[in-house]
């Protein structure tokens, strides 16, 4: 395995995934905001709500195509850059991706065309149903991709088959109802809702600051404030649920987030601040809230949160056990009928992935010395300071959003959004959800290292057999392409916002007059 | 729970479904690609170009999902094929991806400014993002038939020994050009149904007819190259069609001309290439005699015939290796596990009819020809 190819492939995956996820959260949230706005239009029949829906719909459309386009890259990238991963876990991992296509992508992509082109060919309720299908499709897509990602964090319902040299599914419902996947799904879509609410609030606030489109802006803000408050509460509460799911499945991730170097007596304290030091395995200047971590993560006063040092010792044991499984697989490769090897494999197969960690130190893990095994066990520690800080920034922003939406609610009822200081804050808030969301993803995926699939397949073994120039070529290609696209997208967004919620009937000089269009309220 | 269908049958079903997905993609997104390739030749003014673009605008997003679904289904049902082909054709995949990312934007963003230079750039992008995927998909199929230069080691990790330029062999180029010509005929058939019968319509007929003739010629040439070239792999000895998915458990050797074996054994299979030729000719007749339904039905039949020909010729091979026949991937050694194939079949049987139902409804809502007058008045058009 060429480690440079692995690192470059990781870099490219991070680049394309993080770029893709600039567009996804807005799609997730804005689609539901459109459903709410259009529902109000259908219920009240007031044309201003049609205008509101169509305006945010335009921004949704500009954002949506980039989400779709960059999503294509993600689906192909497993095959292009992570071919061994695709072979090794495709039996399980491929299924949610295929179901995502069948259940979600067809729905959103078919109906998004009707959403834009069907205003005059569909009844009001019919068009609302179409908008709802788009929202449902985008959110179902998040469900299936997070089931796939959840399986990488907690590979439930599957086992290694030495005859085919890969993981195979044993219990598909365990893959679907994986607690990590469920917690991740609700956390991620809520984050998308927060993102869209902040976006709508911020842009509406800009209109109010300029004194333009006041009626449209105030109504949009009301919807976004209500939706945002509910979502920001759910994103924090359900994020906590993710933390609870971690304690069973990814103990190392939790310990790294908390920079908990050693197991503490239960219930453990939550570190609010500190400087984790990788060299000495200590956290300096710690500021701790007693008992809180134990309570959050074990939901009890007596449950223990295990520290990093103890987890390394545990990994060391699992490597030793995994080596027995590894040796059995090698013997089965030579002779499929070797029953003693098959029995040894059955007893130790859960630890096979741990033996594979040694391939970084030595070509044949069975030749490893105890020192190398301990080194491999230490490799299971992710980057603690990065995890520690990313988590605190992300969670801090989460609480900030709750405060912001509460304030928005207060402003709505007390001052009708007429305080300029609040409007300025709302505009300044616009980039923050994206920052929190990207931090969240980096946290989840760095925290899984050194594994591609937790405990099953190390990342450094998962890449394709490519050459360094090949991967550099596509990194350069993606970077150029994506930069150009991002510039075009942002400029189009800004132009559309500047133009505001105009409709064809507003400007007699533009193109042609359309009587059918102006007569909408009479319907 | 016992699985109601045996492993061998499920593998066969998924081989057929793989073909159905490819055909679904070629029938739907195929005409979008063909229309985009035709764009610079048939539309001269901005209004004419908008007419052409809006004939596919409400549907291309849904069509592209066939490709995504195809990727997902190959991943789920044929993980080996997904891993080996996508990593092997690495830079070609990037080319396709880049154009497929640009295409949606060209559709969506072109109309956002009236500036002529802005629109000319997106028109260019649309043309390239129609032509390049059509060509590369064909070249990829050509390489699948000719075999890809990969070998599998003892851990079943794939090592690829080819280059981007190596993909463009004469045979692969014939396959690539056939793919372009085929999708242009299909795009022409769609436009004949969808746009008003004016100057654009006449130009569509002219270029569609040329493409149909070229397609028949290339299809025949490809057939000759398969019959007389060095392509083909054969299975040796007995093998268990319900055995574990591991290429090392069977003996396979390179055997030039082996892609004709199936036709010798079952002459009825010749229906597949025959459907290809008949379809193109039928389409040509439809184009000449101004019969838009015949033109579109003919090109659809041709696509089904051509893709079925590839599958039938190679069966049971899916992705043969040109440097190590023993690493070749077949229906019997490259699939997912029995359980995964079964679950995916159940999911498909439930969901695919629903998808087809609402997709047809979407076509019904947007049914009817569009005219230059529509382009001038409808504010929702691109």
Interface residues (C-beta under 8 A of the other chain):
Chain A: X61 X62 X65 X66 X68 X69 X70 X71 X72 X73 X75 X76 X78 X79 X80 X81 X83 X84 X86 X87 X90 X91 X92 X93 X94 X95 X97 X98 X99 X100 X101 X102 X103 X105 X106 X107 X109 X110 X111 X112 X113 X114 X116 X117 X118 X119 X120 X121 X122 X133 X161 X163 X164 X165 X166 X168 X169 X170 X172 X333 X464 X465 X466 X470 X473 X474 X477 X481 X485 X488 X492 X495 X496 X503 X504 X511 X512 X514 X517
Chain B: X57 X58 X59 X60 X61 X62 X64 X65 X67 X68 X69 X71 X72 X73 X74 X75 X76 X77 X79 X80 X82 X83 X84 X85 X86 X87 X90 X91 X93 X94 X97 X98 X100 X101 X102 X103 X104 X105 X107 X108 X109 X112 X113 X154 X155 X156 X157 X158 X159 X160 X244 X245 X246 X336 X337 X339 X340 X343 X344 X347 X348 X351 X352 X355 X358 X359 X362 X365 X366 X376 X377 X378 X379 X380 X381
